[in-house]
Amino acid sequence: MVTCKETRAVIIALHKKGFTGKDIAASKIAPKSTIYRIIKNFKESGSIVVKKASGRPRKSSKRQDRLLKLIQLRDRGTTSTELAQEWQQAGVSASARTVRRRLLEDGLVSRRAAKKPLLSRKNIRDRLIFCKRYRDWTAEDWGKVIFSDESPFRLFGASGKKLVRRRQGERYHQSCVMPTVKHPETIHVWGCFSAKGVGSLTILPKNTAMNKEWYQHILREQLLPTIQEQFGDEQCLFQHDGAPCHKEKVITKWLREQNIDILGPWPGNSPDLNPIENLWSILKRRVDKQKPTNSDKLQALIMQEWAAMSQDVAQKLIDSMPGRIAEVLKKKGQHCKY
């Protein structure tokens, strides 16, 4: 039993006054065995301070721990079992569990790798150019931008991995499994939003690929009404990525004729700079939660949840833009946390 310093001090004070261990135990200040142990330790050491137990000697030295850390940092995907084998070659016989404890001491925790687009040198250079150009923009400046993008929605598994809490033997219980199909139906949507809230959302017809004709139709029927509704005669900027159909001459010409100014040029492979990606994630979680079982229900839920998206959510995403820009600059063009 562990006793506090004050209790040990009282026990020793009573002992010095001539009280026996049995007498002190009668006061129920602590169990009899604990009282005798405290008195014995005091007689041996002359102190009431409890000595820290030495414990089992470490299997590795600080130098060997540093070596383990270097091996892990050389290849972040190496498993603890593989690390234990490599460490053994350096003269340390330790289990995978010990390896995990040593790495944990250095703050290296096993986590699922984040999925991010591969960045080429050109991508990194373009990201830095873009971020340096807009580094002084405030959240108010970004509030004058309409962000847009396309996104796929799939039946049965749009969110990827799912965590459930289950008891032993419930792995395949109906409430604990995520249904899958071999060829899940995919619905493609286009949407836009600004700090003023979500704009238009359109669902592309089945088996329709986005091309310049469809994109111009969407811009005319969806973007123009959103600009008019949210900004009226105010000046705003339109953001779209560098997809081939977005860069077609006919699209560039049409946007110019409509006096729509473009934000950018937008750097390739940069979804972390586009807050609409986070809006898609929120939308997909809300739709998945209602477990649509067919295409019609999925489409209806997408439109329903999009319309229910609050202006506060949109504003917070736009407010994150200065932070995104600053983080990409800090990381010299590499991915940011968004």
C-alpha positions in Angstrom: 0.0 0.0 0.0 1.3 3.5 -0.9 1.0 6.0 1.9 1.4 9.8 1.7 4.3 11.6 3.3 2.1 13.2 6.0 0.8 9.7 7.1 4.3 8.3 7.3 5.5 11.3 9.3 2.6 10.8 11.8 3.5 7.1 12.2 7.2 7.8 12.8 6.3 10.6 15.3 4.2 8.2 17.3 6.9 5.6 17.1 9.4 8.0 18.5 7.1 8.8 21.4 7.2 5.1 22.4 4.0 3.8 20.7 4.3 0.3 19.4 3.2 -0.7 15.9 0.1 -2.4 17.5 -0.8 0.8 19.3 -0.5 2.9 16.2 -2.6 0.4 14.2 -5.4 0.7 16.7 -5.9 4.3 15.5 -6.6 2.9 12.0 -4.3 5.4 10.4 -3.0 2.7 8.1 -2.9 -1.1 7.9 -0.8 -2.9 10.5 1.6 -4.4 7.9 2.1 -0.9 6.3 2.9 0.6 9.7 5.5 -2.1 10.6 7.1 -1.6 7.1 7.4 2.2 7.6 8.9 1.7 11.0 11.4 -0.9 9.7 12.4 1.4 6.8 12.9 4.3 9.2 15.1 2.2 11.4 17.2 1.1 8.5 17.5 4.4 6.6 16.7 7.0 9.2 14.3 8.7 6.8 10.6 8.6 6.0 11.2 9.0 2.3 10.4 5.8 0.3 13.2 4.7 -1.9 12.2 4.3 -5.5 12.4 0.7 -6.6 15.2 0.1 -9.2 13.0 -2.2 -11.3 14.2 -4.4 -14.1 17.4 -3.1 -15.9 16.7 -1.6 -19.3 17.7 -3.8 -22.2 19.1 -0.9 -24.2 21.4 2.0 -23.6 20.6 5.6 -24.6 22.9 5.2 -27.7 21.0 2.1 -28.7 17.7 3.9 -28.2 18.9 6.7 -30.6 19.9 4.0 -33.1 16.4 2.5 -33.0 14.9 6.0 -33.5 17.1 6.6 -36.6 16.1 3.2 -38.1 12.4 4.1 -37.7 12.8 7.6 -39.1 14.7 6.2 -42.1 11.5 4.2 -43.0 8.4 5.3 -41.2 6.5 2.2 -42.5 8.8 -0.4 -40.8 6.8 -2.5 -38.3 7.9 -3.0 -34.7 8.6 -6.7 -35.4 10.9 -5.7 -38.3 12.6 -3.0 -36.1 13.2 -5.6 -33.4 15.0 -7.8 -35.9 17.2 -4.9 -37.2 17.9 -3.8 -33.6 19.0 -7.3 -32.8 21.7 -7.0 -35.5 23.0 -4.0 -33.5 23.3 -6.2 -30.4 19.9 -5.5 -28.7 17.7 -8.5 -28.0 14.3 -7.0 -27.4 10.7 -7.8 -28.2 8.4 -5.8 -30.6 6.6 -4.6 -27.5 9.8 -3.1 -26.1 10.5 -1.5 -29.4 7.1 0.2 -29.3 7.7 1.4 -25.8 11.1 2.9 -26.7 9.6 4.7 -29.7 6.7 6.0 -27.6 9.2 7.5 -25.3 10.5 9.5 -28.3 6.9 10.5 -29.2 6.8 8.2 -32.2 3.2 6.7 -32.2 1.8 4.3 -34.8 -0.9 5.9 -36.8 -2.6 5.3 -40.1 -0.8 7.2 -42.9 -2.6 10.2 -44.2 -3.5 10.0 -47.9 -2.4 13.0 -49.9 -1.8 13.6 -53.6 1.8 13.1 -54.8 3.5 16.5 -55.2 6.0 17.0 -58.0 8.6 19.7 -58.0 6.3 21.8 -60.3 3.4 21.3 -57.9 5.5 22.5 -55.0 6.8 25.5 -56.9 3.3 26.4 -58.0 1.9 26.1 -54.5 4.6 28.4 -53.2 3.9 31.0 -55.9 0.2 30.9 -55.2 0.6 31.2 -51.4 3.2 34.0 -51.7 0.7 35.9 -53.9 -2.1 35.6 -51.4 -0.1 35.5 -48.1 -1.4 39.0 -47.1 -5.1 38.2 -47.7 -7.4 38.3 -44.7 -10.4 36.1 -44.0 -12.5 39.1 -45.3 -10.6 39.0 -48.6 -11.3 35.3 -48.9 -14.9 35.9 -48.2 -15.2 37.4 -51.7 -14.2 34.1 -53.3 -16.6 31.4 -54.6 -14.9 28.0 -54.3 -16.0 25.1 -56.6 -15.3 21.5 -57.2 -16.6 18.1 -58.4 -16.9 15.1 -56.1 -18.1 11.5 -56.3 -20.6 9.9 -53.9 -20.8 6.1 -53.7 -23.4 3.8 -52.3 -22.1 1.6 -49.5 -18.8 2.9 -48.4 -18.3 6.5 -49.4 -16.4 7.2 -46.2 -14.0 4.3 -46.4 -13.0 2.8 -43.1 -15.5 2.8 -40.3 -15.0 2.2 -36.6 -17.6 0.3 -34.5 -17.8 -0.8 -30.8 -18.6 -4.5 -30.4 -18.4 -7.3 -27.9 -16.5 -10.5 -28.4 -18.1 -12.7 -31.0 -20.0 -9.8 -32.6 -17.6 -9.1 -35.5 -20.1 -10.2 -38.1 -23.2 -8.9 -36.4 -25.4 -7.0 -38.8 -25.0 -3.8 -36.7 -21.2 -4.1 -36.8 -20.5 -4.7 -40.5 -20.2 -2.1 -43.3 -22.0 -3.5 -46.4 -20.0 -3.5 -49.7 -20.9 -4.3 -53.3 -18.5 -5.2 -56.1 -19.3 -2.3 -58.3 -20.8 0.5 -56.1 -22.9 3.0 -58.0 -21.2 6.4 -58.2 -22.9 9.7 -58.4 -20.9 12.8 -59.5 -21.8 16.2 -58.3 -20.6 19.8 -58.8 -21.0 22.4 -56.2 -19.8 25.8 -55.0 -19.8 27.9 -51.8 -18.5 31.1 -50.3 -18.5 32.7 -46.9 -22.1 33.6 -47.5 -23.1 29.9 -47.5 -23.5 27.1 -49.9 -24.4 27.9 -53.5 -25.8 25.7 -56.2 -25.3 21.9 -56.3 -26.0 19.8 -59.4 -25.9 16.1 -59.9 -24.5 14.9 -63.3 -26.6 12.4 -65.2 -25.6 8.8 -64.9 -22.6 7.8 -67.1 -21.9 11.5 -67.9 -18.3 12.6 -67.9 -17.5 16.2 -67.2 -16.4 17.9 -70.5 -16.3 21.5 -71.8 -20.0 21.4 -72.9 -21.3 20.1 -69.6 -19.0 22.4 -67.6 -20.2 25.5 -69.6 -23.8 24.4 -69.0 -23.1 24.1 -65.2 -21.4 27.5 -65.0 -24.3 29.1 -66.9 -27.1 27.4 -65.0 -25.5 27.0 -61.5 -22.7 29.5 -61.0 -24.3 32.6 -62.5 -27.4 32.3 -60.2 -25.1 31.7 -57.2 -23.0 34.8 -57.9 -26.2 36.9 -58.4 -27.8 35.6 -55.2 -24.8 35.9 -52.9 -22.9 38.9 -54.3 -25.3 40.8 -56.6 -23.4 43.7 -58.1 -20.4 43.2 -55.7 -17.1 42.1 -57.2 -16.1 38.5 -56.4 -13.6 35.9 -57.6 -14.3 32.4 -58.9 -12.0 29.5 -58.0 -11.8 26.2 -59.9 -8.9 23.8 -60.3 -6.8 23.0 -63.4 -8.9 20.1 -64.7 -8.7 19.8 -68.5 -12.3 20.9 -69.1 -11.8 24.0 -66.9 -8.9 25.2 -69.0 -10.6 24.9 -72.4 -10.5 28.0 -74.5 -14.2 28.1 -74.8 -14.6 28.1 -71.0 -11.9 30.8 -70.5 -13.6 33.0 -73.2 -17.1 32.4 -71.7 -15.9 33.4 -68.2 -14.2 36.5 -69.6 -17.4 37.5 -71.4 -19.4 37.1 -68.2 -16.8 39.4 -66.4 -16.0 36.6 -63.9 -12.5 37.0 -62.5 -10.6 33.8 -61.7 -8.6 33.2 -58.5 -5.2 31.8 -59.3 -3.7 30.2 -61.3 -4.7 27.4 -59.0 -1.8 25.0 -58.2 -2.2 21.3 -59.2 -2.7 18.5 -56.6 -3.7 21.0 -53.9 -7.0 19.9 -52.4 -5.6 21.0 -49.0 -5.8 24.6 -50.1 -9.5 24.3 -51.2 -11.9 24.5 -48.3 -14.7 22.9 -50.4 -12.9 19.5 -49.9 -13.7 19.8 -46.2 -17.3 20.7 -47.1 -17.5 17.5 -49.2 -16.3 15.5 -46.2 -18.9 17.0 -43.9 -21.6 16.3 -46.5 -20.5 12.7 -47.1 -20.5 12.0 -43.3 -24.0 13.4 -43.0 -25.3 11.4 -46.0 -23.6 8.2 -44.9 -25.1 8.4 -41.4 -28.5 8.0 -42.9 -27.5 4.8 -44.8 -29.1 5.3 -48.3 -29.8 2.0 -50.0 -30.4 3.1 -53.6 -29.4 5.7 -56.0 -32.6 7.8 -55.7 -32.3 8.0 -51.9 -28.6 8.9 -52.2 -29.3 11.7 -54.6 -32.2 13.0 -52.4 -30.1 13.0 -49.3 -27.2 14.8 -51.0 -29.5 17.6 -52.1 -31.2 17.7 -48.7 -28.1 17.8 -46.6 -26.4 20.3 -48.9 -29.4 22.7 -48.5 -29.3 22.2 -44.7 -25.6 23.2 -44.5 -25.4 26.3 -42.3 -23.7 29.6 -43.2 -21.7 29.2 -40.0 -20.0 26.1 -41.4 -19.2 27.8 -44.6 -17.8 30.9 -42.8 -15.5 28.8 -40.6 -14.1 27.0 -43.7 -13.4 30.3 -45.4 -11.8 31.7 -42.2 -9.3 28.9 -42.4 -7.7 30.1 -45.6 -5.1 32.5 -44.1 -3.9 29.5 -41.9 -3.7 27.2 -44.9 -1.6 29.7 -46.8 0.7 30.3 -43.9 1.2 26.6 -43.2 2.1 25.7 -46.8 4.6 28.6 -46.8 6.0 27.3 -43.5 6.3 23.8 -44.9 7.9 25.1 -48.1 5.2 24.0 -50.4 4.5 20.6 -48.8 1.1 19.4 -47.6 -0.7 21.1 -44.8 -3.0 19.6 -42.2 -6.2 20.7 -43.8 
